[in-house]
Amino acid sequence: MSNYKALVVGATGIIGSYILDHLSSSNEWDAIGVARTIPDKHAERYVSLDLLNLEATKAALSEIKGITHIFYAAYQDFPAHSKEQIDVNTGMLSNVVKAVEETSDSLERVIMMQGAKVYGVHLGKFKTPAKESDPRHLPPNFYYNQEDFLRTHQVGKSWSWTILRPDLVAGVSIGNPMSIAMVIAVYASVSKELGLPLRFPGKEGAYRALIQITDASLLARASAWAATQEHTAFEVFNITNGDFFRWENLWPTLTKYFGMEEGPIQTISLTELMPLQKETWTSMVQKYDLFPTPYEKIASWPFGDFVLGSEYDIITDTTKVKQFGFHEVLDSEKELLSVLDELKKQKLIP
C-alpha cells in the first residue's frame, strides 16, 4: 500500500510529466496528474481540470480521497510582467490548494516549482551564483505572488510547503514552451535537411557565457526527496545538475551528434525564421515517418532566442540543497545527448 498520494498539477509539461512518471514507478506513491488535456498514453493517471474555476476544481477533487502532497508545476504563458500573467498563474495555484484543503484533510506538503526568473534572469545580467537568500528584483514577477500566497495562506495550517528552483530544464515534452532540447533538435534537423552547416543562432556573448541546466529526471527525484523530508519544510532550494558549460564547448559535440559540419556563429531570430520552415518540416515528417506533432507546438522559438541570446553567466548556487542531503549530480553534456536520443527514439526528430 502506498504511503503517499500525490496530485501533480501541470502533469503534461516538461517538469510535471517527469514527476508523475517518477512517482508512478514507486511503491511509496499513488500519483494522479492534473492537466487541461488528458494524453492518450496512461490516460487513467490523469484528471482534466480548469484550475481557474474554483468550484469545478473542488467538485473534481472531491472524488480523489487522501491527497497528501501537491506537486505544482502548472504554468500559463502570457506577456512578461502583465497583470494577466500574475493573476492567472497565482489564481490557479490558489484554487488547487484551497480545493484540496476543502476536500481532503490529509494534505502534508505543497511542492512548488519556480525558476531562475526569480533572480531576474529575464531582465538582464544578475548576481551570480544566485543564492536562495538573494533579495528580490523590482516587481512584477508572478513567482513572487505565488510564493507570497503560499507563505500567507499556510499560516495556521497543518501542511507545509517547499519551493524548488530549477534552471533550464532538459527533457522530452511536446508543446512545452521551455524545452531548449526541442529548439536545438528541430533547428539542427531542419538545417541538416536543407544542406546547411550547424551554426550557433544566438549571440556571441551567449556562446561564451557559463550556463547550467537541470535534467528533468533529476528534478523529479529531487522533488520526491524534498516532499518527504521533515527538515525541508518551509525551505527554498536551487536544483541543477551541479555543473556548468559554455555553448562554445558543447556546440562541436552537437554538430558531431547530428552528423553535420560546424558553421560560424550567425545570429538570427528563430522567432521570425523558424515558423517559415513549416513546409520543410512537414515534408520531413513524411520522409522520416516522424510523429505528426503540429509544427506550431513542436518548439518555442522565442524561448530559444532568449536562452541562446543571453550574453551573461546564468549560474545558481546549489550548496544549500547538498547541505540538506540531496547530493545527486549529472554530466549536463551527456544528459542533453541522452534527451536527444530519446527524441529520436520517440520519432520526434529524424
JOHU-V952421 format. One line per field, one symbol per residue. psi: psi as a letter, one per 20 degrees, with the letter a starting at -180 (. if undefined). A space follows every 10 residues. Layout:
psi = ???
This chain:
psi = pqhqoqoopl iirhghhhgg gghhipiiqo ppqpqhppqh plhiiqppqn iiogghgggg iiioqkphpp ookqppprpq jqhggggghh ggggghghgg ghipjjpgqp oppbaihhik hihaprpqpp qhiqqqrprq ohhgggghgg ghhhpirirr qpppnrcopp aoppjpiknh ghgggggggg gghjkqroqp ibqhhhhiqp rrrophhghg hhggghhjph iipkqpppor iirrrqhhhh ghghghgilr qprrpnoroh hghhhijggg gghhgggjlr pmpphijhqo hhgghggijo lqqnpqpkgg hghiiojpqq ohgghghhgh ghhghjkhq.
